[in-house]
Amino acid sequence: MTLDELIIQCKKHDAKAQGELYTKYNRILFAICLRYSPNYAEAEDNLQDAFLTIFKKVEQYNGKGSFEGWMKRVTVNTVLQKYRKQRTFKIVDEGQIEDEEDTEIESDEIPLDFLLKIVQELPDRYRMVFSMYVMDGYQHKEIAEMLGISDGTSKSNLARARIILKNRIEEYNAKYNT
């Protein structure tokens, strides 16, 4: 089936088409879930929730823009909605924000699994903002709106995430690249 045919069949709640869509896109969407989740098991749960939401809302896809992009957005929103309910974001004074440029990371070759691991180990509020800003290209204003926080809190959480990651990478380099 072509993608357009899959979409049409998914809108008709065709289980075979839904299975085919899942098979075609689960890896791409799982990578997004991994970035936003604290561990592998929770990422798997988030992927299932995302696909349930996609199948439930597929009628809302109007053909504008790529279907994959629409599914990615639904996945991010589904995961964020789950964590937004937990309210793990700390409100900070904008005067406390550190300069983002001070956290430039220099590294030799670092395994991708290590990088993913240290991103997943970030506190929830830092991991969410880091993933949205660095990996998905959202601006602080968009992040603030999506997470129900201020722009300053978004900037602060990103700066703190970068500092934590920089320290972990420096520790790794000192241990394995000396």
N, C-alpha and C positions, 0 to 999 in steps of 0.2 A: 504494500500500500504506500502511496505517496503521503507526504506530510499533510497535505490538504485533505486527503481522504481519511487519514487518521483523525484529524481534528473533527471532521464531519461525523465520523462514527463515534468518537468520544462524546460529542454533543448529544448523541442518541443513547448514551450510556452503554455502549457495546463493550463488554468485558474483554473480548479478544483485542480490540483496538486499544483499550486502556493498557492491557498487558504489553502490547507492542510498543506503545508510547513509553511506558515504564522502562522496558528493556533498552530502548533507544537513548533515553535521557537520564537514567538513574545515576550514572557515574558523574556526569556534569553537575547535576544538582546535589549529589552527595558531597562533592568537593566544596560546594558552598556551605552545606550543613556542617561539615568538619570545621570550617573557618569560624563559625559562629557558636559551635558547641564545645563544652568543656572536655568531652571525651567521645570516643568512638561509638559507644553504645547509645549515648544521647543523640549523636549525629544520625544514627540509624533511625531512631524514633522520630527525629525531626524530618527526615526524608519521607517517612511514611505519612506523617501529618501533612507535609507539603504536597505530596501526590494526592491525598484525599481532598485537599483544598483545590488543587488544580482540576481534578475531575468534577468537583462540585461547581466550580466557577468557570469551566471551559466555555459555557455559553456567553460569558462576558467578553471573551476574546473576539475582537471585531475585525481582525485582519490587518490592522494598522501596526506597523513595526513587525519585528520577527517574533514568531511564536516562542522560540527558545528564550529570547529576551523577556517576553511576558512571563514565561514559567520561572525564570530566574528571579524576577521581581516578586512573584507570588511566593516563591520559596523563602526569600529574604524576609518578606513581610510576615509569613507564617511563623518563622523562627523568632523574629523580633517580638511578635505578639506574645509568644510564650514567655519570653524573658522580661518583657515589659511588665507583665503581671507580677513578676517577682520583685520589681522595683529595686534593682541592685545598683542604681545610679546615685552617686553622692553629689549633692549640690555644693559647689565651691564658689568662692569669690573670684571674679575674673582677675583680680590683682595677684592671685596665687599662681597664675599660669606661667609655666616656663616656656622659653623660646623653643619652638619645635626644631629649629635648625641646629640647635646645640646637641642633638642626639644622632648625628650622622654615624652610621655604623660602618666600620671597616672590617672586612673579613676575608679570609682565604676561602677555599671551597668548603662549604658547610652542607652536610646532607639535608635533603629536603625533609626527610622524616623528623630530623632534629628540629628544624625550623617550625614545622607543623606542631610538633610536641610543645615547644615553648610558647607558641601562640595560644594553643589550647590551655596551657597552664596559667595564662593571664587571668586575673580576676574578671568576672563576667563583664563588668562595666567597661573595663579597658579593652577586653577582647572584642566586644561588640563595636565599639567606636573605631578601634584599629582596623578591624575587618571592613567596616563600611567605608572608612576614609581611604585606606591604603589599597585594599584589594578590590573594592567595588566602585571606587571613584566618587562617592558621595561627598558633598560639601558639608561643612559644619552646620550650616543653617538647615539643610535637609536632615542631617543626623539628629539635630536637636528636635525637629518637628516629629520625626519618626519615633524617637525614644522618649519624648516628653521631658526633655531637659533643656537647659540654656545652651547657647552657642559656646559660652565660656566653659561650661562643664564638659562639653564635647572636646574642646581644645585641650583642656587640662587632662582629661582621660587619655587622649591621644599622646600627649607629651609624656605622661607617666608610663604608658604602655611602651613607648619607644625607649625610655630609660631602662625599664625592666628587661626588654629584649636586648638592648645594647649590652647590658651587664652580663646577661646569660651567654651572649655570643662571645664576649671578651673572655669569659671563663672557659668556654669551649676552645677558643683559639689558644689560650694559655696552656690548656691541658693537652690538646691534640696537634697543634701546629707550631710547636717550639723546636 
